[in-house]
């Protein structure tokens, strides 16, 4: 293919890795932007009383060592930022030249975050069948809507894309290949799911992405190659790679072990940009860089007749 029309964007998924501390969240933004050169800093927004049943809210965290409260509900509330704090995060992103985004887990959170009008909002795999939430965004939010497809059946994904298509919003939709696990073993990443999504939906949606919860960065470069190869075949656009991001993988919390630390995220952003430049066809048989070597080294039959 010719050089890609737009670079693949890398999303640093900060999520709740800020440990409920706004200053830590802002530091994560600054490092993602200025050290790692990521394109997007993404958070999460939950209204826990709406999202959880009473029993779920009042039950202790299943892994006490990761808990920030006596119950799972208290743990989740400790990690939650309010709307004004998300406004501060948006300002911090703007100051540091990186896009802000957040996942929305419930209808109330979708309403609150859509009102802030960020460039993109994400639907996590857990709630990609919550159509009241997504219907609200289709009608009340003009930005891109990104949706992960972890722990979803083929028919659920088909219904999801059809839902946006019927509402005239498929061209604002980015669908992510994803395996829901923390961390995910290499044999469970299943990168050819990117090919399947692009084959089936690439012509309908704005883009296909990859959201990884694995270790290292090798699989992300392979994901880029799969996506760009499908793009070269006219199967849509491969647009985003998302990875969880933390300052310290040993911190308390569920997601840190499946996250990249600053140097890992820096290397990922560097390698994605470098590999993306390499994923192209030659613009001519002999490139200018080759012509110099051809003139010096190439054996040509007529010269040795």
BELGI-V856660 format. One record per residue. RES is the residue in one letter. D_CENTER is the distance of its C-alpha to the mean C-alpha in Angstrom with 2 decimals. Layout:
# BELGI-V856660
<<RES;D_CENTER> <RES;D_CENTER>>
This chain:
# BELGI-V856660
<<X;24.03> <X;24.52> <X;22.08> <X;18.79> <X;19.18> <X;16.13> <X;14.19> <X;10.68> <X;8.53> <X;6.92> <X;4.94> <X;7.32> <X;6.84> <X;10.60> <X;11.12> <X;14.82> <X;15.32> <X;17.62> <X;20.24> <X;21.30> <X;22.53> <X;21.78> <X;23.02> <X;20.73> <X;17.72> <X;19.10> <X;19.69> <X;16.10> <X;15.27> <X;18.19> <X;17.35> <X;13.73> <X;15.33> <X;18.69> <X;18.56> <X;15.23> <X;14.81> <X;11.09> <X;10.40> <X;8.67> <X;9.63> <X;8.36> <X;10.97> <X;12.38> <X;15.57> <X;18.12> <X;21.74> <X;22.96> <X;26.36> <X;24.90> <X;22.17> <X;24.52> <X;27.98> <X;30.85> <X;31.20> <X;27.56> <X;27.80> <X;31.06> <X;30.36> <X;29.81> <X;26.45> <X;26.48> <X;25.90> <X;28.26> <X;27.23> <X;23.78> <X;25.36> <X;25.69> <X;28.28> <X;31.12> <X;29.35> <X;25.82> <X;26.07> <X;27.34> <X;24.60> <X;21.91> <X;23.98> <X;24.28> <X;20.54> <X;20.25> <X;20.44> <X;22.47> <X;22.00> <X;24.04> <X;22.01> <X;18.78> <X;20.90> <X;21.65> <X;18.03> <X;17.64> <X;20.82> <X;19.70> <X;16.62> <X;19.09> <X;21.57> <X;19.31> <X;17.93> <X;14.21> <X;12.44> <X;12.15> <X;10.08> <X;10.51> <X;10.20> <X;13.72> <X;15.49> <X;18.85> <X;20.90> <X;22.28> <X;18.97> <X;17.87> <X;21.19> <X;21.02> <X;17.63> <X;18.39> <X;21.60> <X;19.89> <X;18.49> <X;15.20> <X;13.68> <X;10.88> <X;10.70> <X;8.58> <X;10.68> <X;10.08> <X;11.68> <X;14.77> <X;15.65> <X;14.73> <X;18.52> <X;19.40> <X;20.77> <X;22.69> <X;19.58> <X;17.93> <X;21.36> <X;21.70> <X;18.59> <X;19.88> <X;23.18> <X;22.48> <X;19.26> <X;19.14> <X;15.62> <X;12.65> <X;11.63> <X;8.33> <X;9.18> <X;8.38> <X;11.59> <X;12.34> <X;16.07> <X;16.92> <X;19.92> <X;20.28> <X;22.32> <X;19.89> <X;17.22> <X;20.10> <X;21.22> <X;17.87> <X;17.75> <X;21.48> <X;21.14> <X;19.18> <X;21.48> <X;24.54> <X;23.59> <X;23.00> <X;19.33> <X;17.84> <X;17.57> <X;15.19> <X;12.95> <X;9.71> <X;9.72> <X;7.43> <X;9.59> <X;9.44> <X;12.41> <X;13.00> <X;14.86> <X;15.10> <X;15.52> <X;15.47> <X;18.34> <X;17.96> <X;20.05> <X;17.74> <X;14.52> <X;16.20> <X;14.56> <X;17.08> <X;15.32> <X;13.32> <X;16.90> <X;17.94> <X;15.35> <X;16.21> <X;19.86> <X;20.01> <X;17.81> <X;16.86> <X;19.97> <X;19.37> <X;15.86> <X;14.34> <X;11.77> <X;10.19> <X;6.81> <X;6.30> <X;4.86> <X;7.80> <X;10.35> <X;13.07> <X;15.35> <X;15.65> <X;13.90> <X;16.09> <X;14.02> <X;11.14> <X;14.01> <X;15.38> <X;12.28> <X;12.61> <X;16.29> <X;16.08> <X;13.97> <X;16.25> <X;19.29> <X;18.64> <X;18.18> <X;21.50> <X;23.04> <X;22.32> <X;19.79> <X;17.43> <X;14.66> <X;11.72> <X;9.50> <X;5.92> <X;4.89> <X;2.71> <X;6.07> <X;8.42> <X;10.96> <X;14.65> <X;17.94> <X;19.78> <X;18.85> <X;22.30> <X;21.81> <X;22.55> <X;19.76> <X;17.94> <X;14.54> <X;16.04> <X;17.20> <X;13.83> <X;12.48> <X;13.15> <X;16.01> <X;16.52> <X;18.19> <X;15.66> <X;12.81> <X;15.49> <X;16.36> <X;12.93> <X;12.66> <X;16.31> <X;16.22> <X;13.44> <X;15.52> <X;18.70> <X;17.92> <X;16.66> <X;20.11> <X;21.82> <X;20.46> <X;23.26> <X;26.78> <X;29.77> <X;30.97> <X;34.54> <X;36.43> <X;37.35> <X;34.95> <X;36.74> <X;35.68> <X;37.34> <X;40.44> <X;41.63> <X;41.51> <X;43.01> <X;45.92> <X;46.61> <X;45.86> <X;45.71> <X;48.63> <X;49.92> <X;52.68> <X;55.06> <X;55.13> <X;56.53> <X;58.89>>
